[in-house]
Amino acid sequence: MKYNRNVYQALMMITQFGINMLVPIFICTFLGMFLDRKLESSVFTVMLFFVGALAGFTNVFRFAKRIYEQPSVTRKRSTGKNTKNSDHTKE
């Protein structure tokens, strides 16, 4: 059961990476297409696509940074140290 939980968590993180990247791109691109149609230009779609891509990369970077900074249970177990009691046992 624990293996299935880890697999589902990994799939959930991969899905969140994709959503964090694609949603800003789609929203900005569609907004650019709307503005281009209303203003009869051809600049806003490309410009807002790159703005959406930058926002998506920023979202993915923040999400990855937050995941990396979380303490991992597997890292604690692999080192064999208990981080909560390590200061109290050094007497």
N, C-alpha and C positions, 0 to 999 in steps of 0.2 A: 504493500500500500504506500510506503514511503517513497518508493521509486516512482510510482505513478504521480505522486504529488510533485516531485522534483521536475518531472517531464512536463506536467501541466504548468508549473511556474515558469519554466523556460519558454514554452510556447506562448504564454501570456506576455512575457517580456518581449519576445520577437514581434508579436502582434502590436504591442504598444510602440515599439520602435517604428514600425511601418505607419501606424496611424499618426504618430507625432511628426513624421516626415511628410506624409501625403496630404493631410488635411489642409495645412497652410498653403501648400502649392495649389491645390484645387480651388480653394476659396479665393486666393489672390488672382489666379488665372481667370476664373469666371468673372470676377469683378473687373478685371482688365478688359475682357471681351465685352462686357456690358458697357463699360465706359467708351470703348472704341466704337461700338454701334451707335451710342447716343451722341457722341461728339464727332463722329465720322473721321476718326484718325486710326492710326495703326501702331501707336507707340505704347499704349498702356498695357496691352497684353504681355508683351515681352518684358517690360519694365517690372510689372507686378509679379510675373512669373519668377523673376530673380529675387524679388523681395520675399515671396513665399518660400523659395528654396532656402534663402538665408534664415528665415524664421524656422523652417523645418530643421535645418542643421543645428540651429541654436537649441531647439527643443530636444533633439536627440542627444546633443552634448550634455545638456543639463540632466536629462534622464539617466544617461550612462554615468555621469559623475555622482549622482545620488545613489545609484546602485553600487558603484565601486566603494563609496564611503561607508556603506552599511556594514556592520560587523557580520561576518559570515560564520555560521555554526560549524561548517566543515573546516574552515581555517583554524578555529579554536581547537577542534578535535585532532586535527592532523599535527599540530605542534605539541599536543599533550599538556598544554598549560591552561589553567583556569584563570582568566583575566580578572575575575572579581576578587579572588582570594590570594592572588600572587603577592600583593603588598603585605598581607598579614602573616604570611608564612616565612618571611625573610628575617626572622629574629635570631 
